[in-house]
Amino acid sequence: MKGRRKIILAAAVVLIIVSGSMLLWDYVKQRESEKIYEELASQVVEETTQAEVETEPETEAEYVSPVNFEELWAINEDVVGWLTIPGTVIDYPILFDPESNETYLYTDIEGAHTAAGSIYLDCDDEADFSALHNVLYGHHMKNGTMFKDIMKFREQAFLEEHQEAYIYLPDREILLRPFSCLYTTSDGIRRKTRFEDEEQFQLYVEEMTKDSTAYVEPDQEVGRLFSFVTCSYEFDDARTIMYAYEVTQEDVGGE
């Protein structure tokens, strides 16, 4: 009987050691991924001042991206853009696999498995962000990284005070204006990217944002919609989504 107890105790100790080692390994890999993104943010993206963003040049010049995409593509050819949301920690490359939304769910830019995964564009979208609705996903990490800060946009004051987001591409940059945030289900309708006509699209925008916990009336008709989706915990399989619309250069110049 004592022998059996010793065997059971030994097995329990081994199980605890193995489980602890696995948790430690996951933590180490997560920290490695975080360091990768921190280094990329400091090395690949050059600082862009507010004046540079808002000042329209007197003569049209060839666009020069503040992001070194050649360096990013040397790491992973699936990089299609870089997302920056001022006032948050969100400053990450965007990855895209047109075949699956599972590829970068738990995989970082270097191809390593990590709980944090990557920021990635929905597989039903287009790599150049030309779809009427562009859906981006990121994990809600307890340490505040990835898309945790999307939760802040559910507060009216925060949404009103943070009215700019940027997606940098190799040939242009997209200025976005956040205007709605809410928690909701993960139903497939939330990732719809194809519409029969403009009227259907506008009805979709209205329907998706009608239950917003925070909302700022757009100062133009929404011509292209962007969704930033992360996990939420109000109920099983809940999501928090921040909606933003693209601001064209004509609109910037008219302000």
N, C-alpha and C positions, 0 to 999 in steps of 0.2 A: 504493500500500500504506500509506504514511504517512497519507494522507488518511483511509483507512478506520479506522486506529487512532485518529486524532483524533476521528472521529465516534463510535466505540465508547466512547472515554474520556469524551467529552462526555455521551453518553447515560447512562453509568454515574453520572456526577456528578449529572445531573438526577434520576436515580432515587433516589440517596441523599438528595438534598435533599428530594424529595417524600415519601419514606418517613419521614424525620426530622420533617418538618412534620406528617405525619399522627399520628405518635406524640406529638409535642408537643401537638397539638390534643386528642387523647384525654386526655392528662394534665391539660391545662387544664380540660376539661369535667368530669373526675372530681373535681378539686379544687373546682370550683364547686359540684358536687353535695354534696360533703362539707361545705362551708361552709354550704350551705342547711340541711342536717340539724343541724349544730351550732347554728346560729342558732335554728332551730325548737325544739331541745331546751332552749335557754336562755330563749327568749321565750314559747313557748306552754305549756310544762309548768311548773307551779309546784312548788316543793319540797314533798315530802310526808315528814314525819318518821316514824320507826319507831313512835313512840307513837300517831300519828294512824292508822296502818294497823292496829295491834293492839288499840287501845282501843275497846271497844264502847260506843256512846253510850247514856246512860241512857234517853233517849226517842228514838223513831224520827223522824229528820228527813229531809227531801227530799235526795236525793243531789246533790251538786255536784261535777262532775268537775274534777280539777286540770288538765285539758287544755282549751284553748280550741278546741273543734271548729268553731265558726263561722269562726274565722280560718283553720283548716286547709281547710275546705270552700271558702273563697273562693279557695284555691290549686288544690284538686283535690277534686271531689265524691266521688271513689272512696276517700277515707280512711274507714276503718271503725273504727279503734282506734289506740292508742298502746302500744307494747311497751317495758317497762323491766325489765332484769335487773340488780339490784344486784350490784356486784363485777365488772362487765364494762362494756365501752363500748356495749353494746346499749341504745339509747335512741332509738327511731325510730317514726315513724308507720307504720301498717299499711295497705296499699292492697289493693283487691279488685276484680277484673273477673270477673263470673260467666260470661263468654263464653270466656275464654282465660287460660292460665298464661304466655303469651308477652308479654302487654302490658307488665308491669313488670319483665321479666327484665333489660332493659337501658335502662329508662326511669325517671327520677327523678320526684319528686312534682310538679315543674313541667312535666313532659312532655318534658324534654330527654334526648337519647340519652347514656348514660354506661355505662361498663363495670361500675360498682358497682350499677346498677339500684336497686331498692327492696326493702324487706321487704314481702312480699305473701302473702295468704291463698289457698289452693288454690281454683280455680274451682268445684270440686264441693262446697265447703263453703257455709255460710250467713253472710251479712254480720254477723249478730248473735252468731256463735260458738255457736250452739245445737246444732250437730252433735255426735254422740258422739265423733268424731275430727276435730280441727281441725289442719290442716297448714299451717305457715308456712315460707316459703323466704327465704333470703338468701345472697348471694355470700360466698365465703371470700376476702376481699381481703388481699393481701400486706401492705398498710399497717396492718392490724389493725382496719379498720372493718367495718361490716355484721355478718355472722355469723361472722367469724373466731374470736371468743371462744367459740363453741359447742364448739370443739375442746377447750377446757380442761375441759369436763365429762366427758371421757373418763378423767380422773384421779380416782381414788376420793376422795382427800383434798379436791380442789376441789369435787366434787359434794356431799360431806358438809357442807362449809363454806358452800355457797351453795344454800340450800333455799327461796329465794323468787324469784318472778318475777311481774310484774304486767302485765295488759292493761287499760288504761283505755278505757272506752266512754262515750258521751254520758250514759247513764242508770245506769251501774253500773261497778264494777271487778271484775276477775277475779283472785283470788289463786291462783297456781300453785305447786306443789311439784315441782321437778325430782327424778326418781328413777332415771333410766336413761340411759345414753349408750353408743353403739356406732358402729362403721363397718360399712357393709353395701353391698348393691347398690342400684341405682335402680329396681328392679322395681316395677311398678304396685301390687302388694299393699301397698306401704308408704304409699300415699295413699288407701287404702280409707276411705270415709266413711259408708257405709250398711251396716246390719246387720239381720238378720232378727229377732233378739231379744237380750236381755241376756246370755244364756249365750254366744251367738256372739261378742258384743263382748268379754266377759271372756276367752274363748279367744284372741281376736285380740291383746289386750293382752299376754297371756302369751307368745304366739308371737313378737310383734314385739320383745320385750325379753329374750328368753331368752339371747342371746349378748352381753349387755352387758359392756363393759370396766370400767364403773363402775355400781354399783347400790346403792340405798337402799330397803329394804323399805317400801312405802307403809303408813301408819298407818290407812288406811281403804280400802274397795273403790274402785277407780278408776271414778268415775261419768262422767267426761268426760276424754278424752285429748287432749293437745296435743303435736304433733311440731314440732321446730325443725330444719330440714333445710338442710345446706350441702354444698358439694362437698368431696371428700376425695381422697387421692392414693395409697392403698394398692394400687390396681389401676385399670384403665380404668373410667371412669364410676362410681367409688365415691362414697358419700355418708356423712357423719357426721350422726347424728340424736340429738338430746337429747329425751327424753320427759319430760313433766310432766303432772300431773293437777290438776284444779280442786279447790280447797279451799273448801267452803261455809262460810257464816257460822256455821252450827250447829257445824261442826267446829272453827272458830276459837274459838268461845265455850267449847267443851268442853275445850280444851287447858289 
